[in-house]
């Protein structure tokens, strides 16, 4: 997810199906699968979020958000969010954000 909300919203296409993922101010993660009819509502949710991402719903364009999904020695399952960079409608995974 990205804290550059303007860039996330700039990547929103004018039509189609997309999954929007955002973090609210309490740190909870939300998602919505929407088409262009619900883009205004999704935009409102994302605009007020500290971090967000747009994910493709098409299998050939989808990359997982999580890696490292094995329990640590203390038995806790931890995952690293991957930073996604989109250019020209294509997303690529850049590795964990530091």
C-alpha positions as CSV (number, residue, x, y, z in Angstrom):
1,X,0.0,0.0,0.0
2,X,1.1,3.6,-0.6
3,X,0.8,6.7,1.5
4,X,0.8,8.7,-1.7
5,X,-3.0,8.9,-2.0
6,X,-3.0,11.2,-5.0
7,X,-0.9,8.7,-6.9
8,X,-3.2,5.8,-6.0
9,X,-6.3,7.8,-7.1
10,X,-4.5,8.9,-10.2
11,X,-4.1,5.2,-11.2
12,X,-7.9,4.6,-11.0
13,X,-9.2,4.0,-14.5
14,X,-12.4,5.4,-15.8
15,X,-14.1,2.0,-16.2
16,X,-13.7,-1.6,-15.4
17,X,-13.5,-3.7,-12.2
18,X,-10.9,-3.0,-9.5
19,X,-10.2,-3.9,-5.9
20,X,-9.5,-0.9,-3.6
21,X,-7.7,-1.6,-0.4
22,X,-7.2,1.1,2.2
23,X,-6.2,1.6,5.8
24,X,-8.4,3.7,8.1
25,X,-7.2,6.1,10.7
26,X,-7.4,3.3,13.4
27,X,-5.1,1.1,11.4
28,X,-7.8,-1.3,10.1
29,X,-7.5,-2.6,6.6
30,X,-10.6,-2.5,4.3
31,X,-11.2,-3.6,0.8
32,X,-14.0,-3.3,-1.8
33,X,-14.4,-4.8,-5.2
34,X,-16.1,-2.1,-7.4
35,X,-16.9,-1.2,-10.9
36,X,-17.0,2.3,-12.4
37,X,-20.5,2.9,-10.9
38,X,-18.9,2.8,-7.4
39,X,-15.7,4.7,-8.2
40,X,-17.0,7.9,-6.5
41,X,-17.6,6.1,-3.2
42,X,-14.3,4.2,-3.4
43,X,-12.5,7.5,-4.1
44,X,-14.1,9.1,-1.0
45,X,-12.9,6.2,1.1
46,X,-9.4,6.2,-0.2
47,X,-9.1,10.1,-0.1
48,X,-9.4,10.0,3.7
49,X,-7.1,7.0,4.2
50,X,-3.5,7.2,5.3
51,X,-2.5,4.4,2.9
52,X,-4.2,2.6,0.0
53,X,-3.7,0.5,-3.1
54,X,-5.6,-0.5,-6.2
55,X,-5.4,-4.1,-7.2
56,X,-6.2,-5.7,-10.5
57,X,-8.9,-8.4,-10.3
58,X,-7.6,-10.2,-13.4
59,X,-5.4,-13.2,-12.6
60,X,-2.8,-12.4,-15.3
61,X,-2.2,-9.0,-13.7
62,X,-2.5,-9.9,-10.0
63,X,0.5,-10.2,-7.7
64,X,0.1,-11.2,-4.1
65,X,0.2,-8.4,-1.4
66,X,1.8,-10.7,1.2
67,X,4.9,-12.8,1.4
68,X,6.7,-14.6,4.3
69,X,3.6,-16.4,5.6
70,X,5.2,-19.0,7.8
71,X,5.0,-18.7,11.6
72,X,8.0,-17.3,13.5
73,X,9.7,-19.2,16.2
74,X,7.2,-17.8,18.7
75,X,4.3,-19.2,16.7
76,X,3.1,-15.8,15.4
77,X,2.2,-15.5,11.7
78,X,3.7,-12.3,10.3
79,X,3.5,-11.0,6.8
80,X,5.4,-8.3,4.9
81,X,3.4,-5.9,2.7
82,X,4.9,-5.4,-0.7
83,X,5.0,-2.0,-2.3
84,X,3.3,-1.9,-5.7
85,X,4.3,0.5,-8.3
86,X,2.0,1.1,-11.3
87,X,3.0,2.6,-14.6
88,X,1.0,2.6,-17.7
89,X,-1.6,0.3,-16.2
90,X,0.9,-2.4,-15.2
91,X,1.9,-3.1,-11.6
92,X,5.2,-4.5,-10.5
93,X,6.3,-5.6,-7.0
94,X,9.2,-3.6,-5.7
95,X,9.8,-5.3,-2.4
96,X,9.0,-4.3,1.2
97,X,8.8,-0.7,1.9
98,X,11.2,0.5,4.6
